[in-house]
Amino acid sequence: MSERDIAFLCSQTGFTPDEITRWHKKFFHDNPDGRLDRNEFRKFYPLLRNETPERLSDICDHIFRAFDVDGNGYVEFGEFLLGFAISSRGDLRSRLNYAFECYDIDSNGYLTEDEIEPVIRAMYTLLGIKHVEDYPPEKFAKDLMQKLDVSHNGRVTKDEFIHFLMKDGLYRNTVNPFQ
C-alpha cells in the first residue's frame, strides 16, 4: 500500500498509519484478493465484534450492504476499513448514516416498512430479544415507521431516520447495529 493510500485512509478513518498497516496485513492475509464477498464477510465480521456469531448471523448481510459502498457485491479493503472505523469509532450521526444503509435494502435512498421489518428482526437476534410475542418485529416496524415518516408518504428519508434517532435513545438502542 502506498504512503498516499495510507495518508488518505488515515484522514478518512482516524486510524494511525501503524493501525492501517496492521489491518491491511490482516485483511490481505485472510483475503489475498483484497476483497470479501458476502460469505467471506459473514465469517470475517464476527471477529470484530464482541457478540457471538449466532447473534450476528442475521444482521451480517445488512451490514455487508452498508459496507459495500459501490454496490459491486464485494467489500474491498478501503470500504471495510472505513465502514469499520465509522461503525466502531464514528460519531453518532455517522453511525446512524451507516445504519440507514443497513435498512435500505433496495438501495433507493428511502426506507419502507417492508424494509424496516426484516432488519428489526435481525436486530432482535443481535440484541438477544427472545420474547418477540410481546412486541413482534412487525409491530415494532409499523410503530417506528409512523414515528419516522414525518411527511406521511410511506417512505423515510435518511434525514428523517437520522433526525429521529438522534433524539430518541430508546428506539436508537434497538434500531442501530453500531452501538
Phi and psi in degrees as a GROMACS rama.xvg file:
@    title "Ramachandran Plot"
@    xaxis  label "Phi"
@    yaxis  label "Psi"
@TYPE xy
-76.7613  160.36  SER-2
-59.7169  -36.5864  GLU-3
-64.1058  -43.4945  ARG-4
-61.3484  -43.8204  ASP-5
-62.8758  -45.0122  ILE-6
-61.089  -41.8465  ALA-7
-62.4849  -47.9856  PHE-8
-63.9703  -35.7246  LEU-9
-59.8814  -45.1628  CYS-10
-67.0915  -30.5887  SER-11
-87.9909  -27.6695  GLN-12
-110.484  -22.5212  THR-13
82.6805  0.0914501  GLY-14
-76.9654  153.84  PHE-15
-79.5736  163.285  THR-16
-57.2156  -38.7485  PRO-17
-64.6272  -41.4137  ASP-18
-63.2587  -42.9112  GLU-19
-63.5396  -42.6177  ILE-20
-62.4837  -41.7462  THR-21
-64.2682  -45.2385  ARG-22
-61.2404  -41.8174  TRP-23
-60.8073  -46.8292  HIS-24
-61.3547  -45.7835  LYS-25
-62.7843  -47.6464  LYS-26
-60.4884  -48.3176  PHE-27
-75.2142  -25.9195  PHE-28
-63.5783  -44.4671  HIS-29
-82.1443  -21.0269  ASP-30
-140.957  80.5134  ASN-31
-57.9684  -25.1588  PRO-32
-80.569  -3.70712  ASP-33
79.3363  15.666  GLY-34
-151.718  156.788  ARG-35
-115.503  127.314  LEU-36
-83.0953  179.548  ASP-37
-57.4545  -43.1404  ARG-38
-68.7061  -40.3847  ASN-39
-65.2215  -38.4334  GLU-40
-62.3773  -40.6048  PHE-41
-62.0455  -27.0577  ARG-42
-85.0985  -37.537  LYS-43
-79.196  -44.2651  PHE-44
-58.4973  -41.9434  TYR-45
-59.9552  -20.7309  PRO-46
-68.7019  -16.6458  LEU-47
-96.4416  -9.82862  LEU-48
-119.082  158.821  ARG-49
-83.1577  -16.3312  ASN-50
-73.4008  158.689  GLU-51
-71.4474  153.437  THR-52
-56.5055  -33.0037  PRO-53
-63.1481  -40.9791  GLU-54
-70.3799  -30.3752  ARG-55
-85.9462  -14.2707  LEU-56
-56.3822  -44.7104  SER-57
-74.4821  -33.06  ASP-58
-83.5985  -18.9718  ILE-59
-56.0803  -41.9585  CYS-60
-63.9065  -36.5352  ASP-61
-70.9873  -39.1196  HIS-62
-67.8539  -38.4397  ILE-63
-54.5947  -46.4903  PHE-64
-60.8209  -39.4235  ARG-65
-66.8811  -40.1848  ALA-66
-73.4198  -30.115  PHE-67
-79.3191  72.7058  ASP-68
-58.6108  -40.6651  VAL-69
-85.4598  -3.33722  ASP-70
68.2517  24.883  GLY-71
-90.242  4.20372  ASN-72
88.0267  6.30439  GLY-73
-136.982  150.102  TYR-74
-106.841  108.127  VAL-75
-79.4648  168.612  GLU-76
-54.8572  -47.9601  PHE-77
-61.2535  -42.631  GLY-78
-63.0644  -42.9147  GLU-79
-61.3089  -50.4704  PHE-80
-64.1598  -42.3691  LEU-81
-64.3284  -46.7307  LEU-82
-61.1457  -43.7256  GLY-83
-65.4728  -43.4618  PHE-84
-61.8246  -47.2068  ALA-85
-67.6049  -44.3184  ILE-86
-71.9873  -21.0509  SER-87
-107.581  -27.3862  SER-88
-123.637  -11.0264  ARG-89
-70.251  163.957  GLY-90
-70.8495  169.016  ASP-91
-58.2757  -44.405  LEU-92
-59.9457  -42.6251  ARG-93
-65.149  -40.9511  SER-94
-66.4766  -38.5582  ARG-95
-68.6546  -32.017  LEU-96
-60.3318  -45.0908  ASN-97
-67.8519  -37.6495  TYR-98
-60.2423  -41.4885  ALA-99
-55.0839  -42.609  PHE-100
-63.5242  -29.825  GLU-101
-64.3227  -36.49  CYS-102
-83.7247  -25.8492  TYR-103
-79.8163  74.6141  ASP-104
-59.6533  -39.6787  ILE-105
-92.5985  5.2456  ASP-106
54.2965  38.0284  SER-107
-99.7312  2.5464  ASN-108
88.5658  2.45571  GLY-109
-133.58  154.93  TYR-110
-111.471  144.416  LEU-111
-121.167  166.673  THR-112
-58.7742  -36.3573  GLU-113
-64.8207  -27.5702  ASP-114
-82.3985  -34.9694  GLU-115
-68.0889  -42.267  ILE-116
-57.794  -49.716  GLU-117
-65.5219  -30.5335  PRO-118
-74.1814  -37.2456  VAL-119
-62.3243  -40.8939  ILE-120
-58.0059  -43.8502  ARG-121
-66.1096  -36.8185  ALA-122
-65.6544  -37.6571  MET-123
-57.8134  -43.5935  TYR-124
-63.2843  -46.7116  THR-125
-58.1905  -41.9934  LEU-126
-84.6367  -5.67964  LEU-127
73.7994  26.2993  GLY-128
-77.8554  116.344  ILE-129
-103.463  -30.1497  LYS-130
-90.4496  63.2201  HIS-131
-68.9303  -18.9806  VAL-132
-65.8358  -23.8698  GLU-133
-70.3762  -36.9441  ASP-134
-151.882  77.0328  TYR-135
-60.6691  153.314  PRO-136
-54.5781  -34.3068  PRO-137
-62.242  -43.5707  GLU-138
-68.726  -43.467  LYS-139
-58.8638  -46.0016  PHE-140
-61.7229  -42.4638  ALA-141
-63.3813  -46.6517  LYS-142
-63.2338  -43.6432  ASP-143
-63.6917  -42.5032  LEU-144
-59.3083  -42.0492  MET-145
-62.6006  -36.1913  GLN-146
-75.9517  -37.2423  LYS-147
-78.2595  -37.3872  LEU-148
-81.1985  74.0536  ASP-149
-68.6434  -24.4615  VAL-150
-88.9536  -4.66353  SER-151
54.6141  43.3935  HIS-152
-112.678  9.88896  ASN-153
83.111  6.35978  GLY-154
-145.914  155.371  ARG-155
-119.658  128.983  VAL-156
-82.2586  165.324  THR-157
-61.0476  -40.2626  LYS-158
-62.7015  -42.8563  ASP-159
-61.7291  -44.3376  GLU-160
-59.1324  -52.5012  PHE-161
-67.1708  -45.0226  ILE-162
-57.3831  -48.6442  HIS-163
-64.2503  -47.1019  PHE-164
-73.0915  -21.5961  LEU-165
-65.2443  -32.1524  MET-166
-91.1927  -30.5907  LYS-167
-109.167  96.558  ASP-168
-66.5819  -32.0487  GLY-169
-63.7791  -51.4925  LEU-170
-66.2455  -41.5789  TYR-171
-55.8264  -40.3234  ARG-172
-65.4315  -24.7111  ASN-173
-93.3299  -30.1486  THR-174
-87.9744  -35.5243  VAL-175
-87.7915  114.593  ASN-176
-75.6822  -5.35932  PRO-177
-113.645  65.5052  PHE-178
